[in-house]
Amino acid sequence: MKCKAPILLLLVALLLLSCFAGCKTDSQSPETQTSPPGDQATDTASGGEDPSGPQYAYDEDGFILDNLPELSFEQQNVNLLHWQGYKPEYSLEDGDDIISSAVYSRILSLEERLKCFLTIKYMPGDWNSRSEFNNTVYNDVQTGEPEYDIVSQYSFCAPVLTMYGCYRNLNEIDYIDLDMPWWNSEIRESVQVGDKLYFATGDIAPSVIYNTYCILFNYDTIQSHGYSVDALYQTALDREWTLEALETMLTNTYRDLNQDGLGNNGDFFGISVFDLVHFDSLFYAAGLKIFEKNESTGNYVLSSDYTGSKTITLAEDCIRIFHSENSIIGDSNQNFVDGNSLFALTTFGQVTGRMTEAKFKYGILPVPMFDSAQGEYSSSLAVPYSMYSVTYGCSDYARAGAVLEALASHAYRKVTPAIYEEGLKTRYAKDDISGQIYDIIRETVVFDIGRLWGEEVKADGVDNAFALFRNTVNQKKSWSTQINAAKGIYVQRLENIINALNALDH
């Protein structure tokens, strides 16, 4: 099928022009480019069958098998445009460790299994390069015969390109089975409009694992301040790890080690917040979302908690806790690595990156809940992770669907276990309990349509929706003032998004 995006999308383009116009200020950026990343995939199957649930076939290692039939695409070429992220998701060369070898193996496995060739073109596509990336995809699709069959993109690019009509509804593509565990089910529950879903992620994107938010803690400094590591872990396992518990442990921890009176790197702090944008994780850890589905109508609406007292209280708590002398915010990863903090707010990616330099034993915790009444943790991702889409008008939708399904299922069986089980939970783990914590964090990752569509949920003089809470805390502003100025605009932007998606006929 070869055709151009519908003319009606020109109206949508007027709404979205600013998305291609250039970069925002740092306060609007969903990431900081100088820090390594750190992401969630789906659970690893342990074998056996649940008689009350779906019936699966399993391989010899206990992993669920996909339902792809035997296929041969006769050595045809499949073209994948892939943004250059911070961690490789594909490799043409074998590595000398289990993770590199697993990443390398999936292209070979795909080509042997489907009898096709996968050609990958890389181009910059992060926050600072997203306009050029978006234009490349849009212009390619507008030809009616796009060069690229599949696009792997920085998470914020996917919704923008969706609204420009660049992608095919994944629910209508043969061979893609979004009910399988290698596709993140939270994406469908949180951002699908009706039966339309234009991008997905999960095990297919190792960047999801690396970008998962977490709290790290230093065994030595925790114990030297009179706390028990075992008790701290038990607090987390009992679902009692809250902002209040964190604040209590941070009290009176600051020490001016370099004696310059400034409160900077080189001093001792209760917590190092590795990046200004990491305050996003505290918003989602409180069980909040910008938009949520109305249970009775199924329509997206502005969350009442987002505009109400809960977020007011959360913002006040975060300002009090993280703007005290006991906290250092931004570009502080070395401070924690050097052993000068109790805690660090960061991502899984730091465990396999900067934390390999640490000379001390450390543990991992979820980002703390708002309060214990919340009952369960709510985890989130830093935004430099990949979303996958099939271009509208590509030469063979079914072939593209089979390639995506094969890549995802292979990653679930080979790549995710290498990164997660052999890497984070074994090679880099410092204790036995951390594996349980990793599982808890990954099992509770959420997505928010208000954050993913952050490029469109904005207006002049008002922060992008994804940045409003973060900037309120960073700048020590009043949440009531900020949200009252923004909520009417956000509601209108949400209506524009839904109307645009409903107008798509593919």
Secondary structure in CASP SS format (residue, H / E / C, confidence):
PFRMAT SS
TARGET T0000
AUTHOR 0000-0000-0000
METHOD secondary structure of the structure
MODEL  1
M C 1.00
K C 1.00
C C 1.00
K C 1.00
A C 1.00
P C 1.00
I C 1.00
L C 1.00
L H 1.00
L H 1.00
L H 1.00
V H 1.00
A H 1.00
L H 1.00
L H 1.00
L H 1.00
L H 1.00
S H 1.00
C H 1.00
F H 1.00
A C 1.00
G C 1.00
C C 1.00
K C 1.00
T C 1.00
D H 1.00
S H 1.00
Q H 1.00
S C 1.00
P C 1.00
E C 1.00
T C 1.00
Q C 1.00
T C 1.00
S C 1.00
P C 1.00
P C 1.00
G C 1.00
D C 1.00
Q C 1.00
A C 1.00
T C 1.00
D C 1.00
T C 1.00
A C 1.00
S C 1.00
G C 1.00
G C 1.00
E C 1.00
D C 1.00
P C 1.00
S C 1.00
G C 1.00
P C 1.00
Q C 1.00
Y C 1.00
A C 1.00
Y E 1.00
D C 1.00
E C 1.00
D C 1.00
G C 1.00
F C 1.00
I E 1.00
L C 1.00
D C 1.00
N C 1.00
L C 1.00
P C 1.00
E C 1.00
L C 1.00
S C 1.00
F C 1.00
E C 1.00
Q C 1.00
Q E 1.00
N E 1.00
V E 1.00
N E 1.00
L E 1.00
L E 1.00
H E 1.00
W E 1.00
Q C 1.00
G C 1.00
Y C 1.00
K C 1.00
P C 1.00
E C 1.00
Y C 1.00
S C 1.00
L C 1.00
E C 1.00
D C 1.00
G C 1.00
D C 1.00
D C 1.00
I H 1.00
I H 1.00
S H 1.00
S H 1.00
A H 1.00
V H 1.00
Y H 1.00
S H 1.00
R H 1.00
I H 1.00
L H 1.00
S H 1.00
L H 1.00
E H 1.00
E H 1.00
R H 1.00
L H 1.00
K C 1.00
C E 1.00
F E 1.00
L E 1.00
T E 1.00
I E 1.00
K E 1.00
Y E 1.00
M E 1.00
P C 1.00
G C 1.00
D C 1.00
W H 1.00
N H 1.00
S H 1.00
R H 1.00
S H 1.00
E H 1.00
F H 1.00
N H 1.00
N H 1.00
T H 1.00
V H 1.00
Y H 1.00
N H 1.00
D H 1.00
V H 1.00
Q H 1.00
T C 1.00
G C 1.00
E C 1.00
P C 1.00
E C 1.00
Y C 1.00
D C 1.00
I E 1.00
V E 1.00
S E 1.00
Q E 1.00
Y E 1.00
S C 1.00
F C 1.00
C H 1.00
A H 1.00
P H 1.00
V H 1.00
L H 1.00
T H 1.00
M H 1.00
Y C 1.00
G C 1.00
C C 1.00
Y E 1.00
R C 1.00
N C 1.00
L H 1.00
N H 1.00
E H 1.00
I C 1.00
D C 1.00
Y C 1.00
I C 1.00
D C 1.00
L C 1.00
D C 1.00
M C 1.00
P C 1.00
W C 1.00
W E 1.00
N C 1.00
S H 1.00
E H 1.00
I H 1.00
R H 1.00
E H 1.00
S H 1.00
V H 1.00
Q C 1.00
V E 1.00
G C 1.00
D C 1.00
K E 1.00
L C 1.00
Y C 1.00
F C 1.00
A E 1.00
T C 1.00
G E 1.00
D C 1.00
I C 1.00
A C 1.00
P C 1.00
S H 1.00
V H 1.00
I H 1.00
Y H 1.00
N C 1.00
T E 1.00
Y E 1.00
C E 1.00
I E 1.00
L E 1.00
F E 1.00
N E 1.00
Y H 1.00
D H 1.00
T H 1.00
I H 1.00
Q H 1.00
S H 1.00
H C 1.00
G C 1.00
Y C 1.00
S C 1.00
V H 1.00
D H 1.00
A H 1.00
L H 1.00
Y H 1.00
Q H 1.00
T H 1.00
A H 1.00
L H 1.00
D C 1.00
R C 1.00
E C 1.00
W C 1.00
T E 1.00
L H 1.00
E H 1.00
A H 1.00
L H 1.00
E H 1.00
T H 1.00
M H 1.00
L H 1.00
T C 1.00
N C 1.00
T C 1.00
Y C 1.00
R E 1.00
D C 1.00
L C 1.00
N C 1.00
Q C 1.00
D C 1.00
G C 1.00
L C 1.00
G C 1.00
N C 1.00
N C 1.00
G C 1.00
D C 1.00
F E 1.00
F E 1.00
G E 1.00
I E 1.00
S E 1.00
V E 1.00
F C 1.00
D C 1.00
L H 1.00
V H 1.00
H H 1.00
F H 1.00
D H 1.00
S H 1.00
L H 1.00
F H 1.00
Y H 1.00
A H 1.00
A C 1.00
G C 1.00
L C 1.00
K C 1.00
I C 1.00
F E 1.00
E E 1.00
K E 1.00
N C 1.00
E C 1.00
S C 1.00
T C 1.00
G C 1.00
N C 1.00
Y E 1.00
V E 1.00
L E 1.00
S C 1.00
S H 1.00
D H 1.00
Y H 1.00
T H 1.00
G C 1.00
S H 1.00
K H 1.00
T H 1.00
I H 1.00
T H 1.00
L H 1.00
A H 1.00
E H 1.00
D H 1.00
C H 1.00
I H 1.00
R H 1.00
I H 1.00
F H 1.00
H C 1.00
S C 1.00
E C 1.00
N C 1.00
S E 1.00
I E 1.00
I E 1.00
G C 1.00
D C 1.00
S C 1.00
N H 1.00
Q H 1.00
N H 1.00
F H 1.00
V H 1.00
D C 1.00
G C 1.00
N C 1.00
S E 1.00
L E 1.00
F E 1.00
A E 1.00
L E 1.00
T E 1.00
T E 1.00
F H 1.00
G H 1.00
Q H 1.00
V H 1.00
T H 1.00
G C 1.00
R H 1.00
M H 1.00
T H 1.00
E H 1.00
A C 1.00
K C 1.00
F C 1.00
K C 1.00
Y E 1.00
G E 1.00
I E 1.00
L E 1.00
P C 1.00
V C 1.00
P C 1.00
M E 1.00
F C 1.00
D C 1.00
S H 1.00
A H 1.00
Q H 1.00
G C 1.00
E C 1.00
Y C 1.00
S C 1.00
S E 1.00
S C 1.00
L E 1.00
A C 1.00
V C 1.00
P C 1.00
Y C 1.00
S E 1.00
M E 1.00
Y E 1.00
S E 1.00
V E 1.00
T E 1.00
Y C 1.00
G C 1.00
C C 1.00
S C 1.00
D C 1.00
Y H 1.00
A H 1.00
R H 1.00
A H 1.00
G H 1.00
A H 1.00
V H 1.00
L H 1.00
E H 1.00
A H 1.00
L H 1.00
A H 1.00
S H 1.00
H H 1.00
A H 1.00
Y H 1.00
R H 1.00
K H 1.00
V H 1.00
T H 1.00
P H 1.00
A H 1.00
I H 1.00
Y H 1.00
E H 1.00
E H 1.00
G H 1.00
L H 1.00
K H 1.00
T H 1.00
R H 1.00
Y C 1.00
A C 1.00
K C 1.00
D C 1.00
D C 1.00
I C 1.00
S H 1.00
G H 1.00
Q H 1.00
I H 1.00
Y H 1.00
D H 1.00
I H 1.00
I H 1.00
R H 1.00
E H 1.00
T C 1.00
V E 1.00
V C 1.00
F C 1.00
D C 1.00
I H 1.00
G H 1.00
R H 1.00
L H 1.00
W C 1.00
G C 1.00
E C 1.00
E C 1.00
V C 1.00
K C 1.00
A E 1.00
D C 1.00
G C 1.00
V E 1.00
D C 1.00
N C 1.00
A H 1.00
F H 1.00
A H 1.00
L H 1.00
F H 1.00
R H 1.00
N H 1.00
T H 1.00
V H 1.00
N H 1.00
Q C 1.00
K C 1.00
K C 1.00
S C 1.00
W H 1.00
S H 1.00
T H 1.00
Q H 1.00
I H 1.00
N H 1.00
A H 1.00
A H 1.00
K H 1.00
G H 1.00
I H 1.00
Y H 1.00
V H 1.00
Q H 1.00
R H 1.00
L H 1.00
E H 1.00
N H 1.00
I H 1.00
I H 1.00
N H 1.00
A H 1.00
L H 1.00
N H 1.00
A H 1.00
L C 1.00
D C 1.00
H C 1.00
END
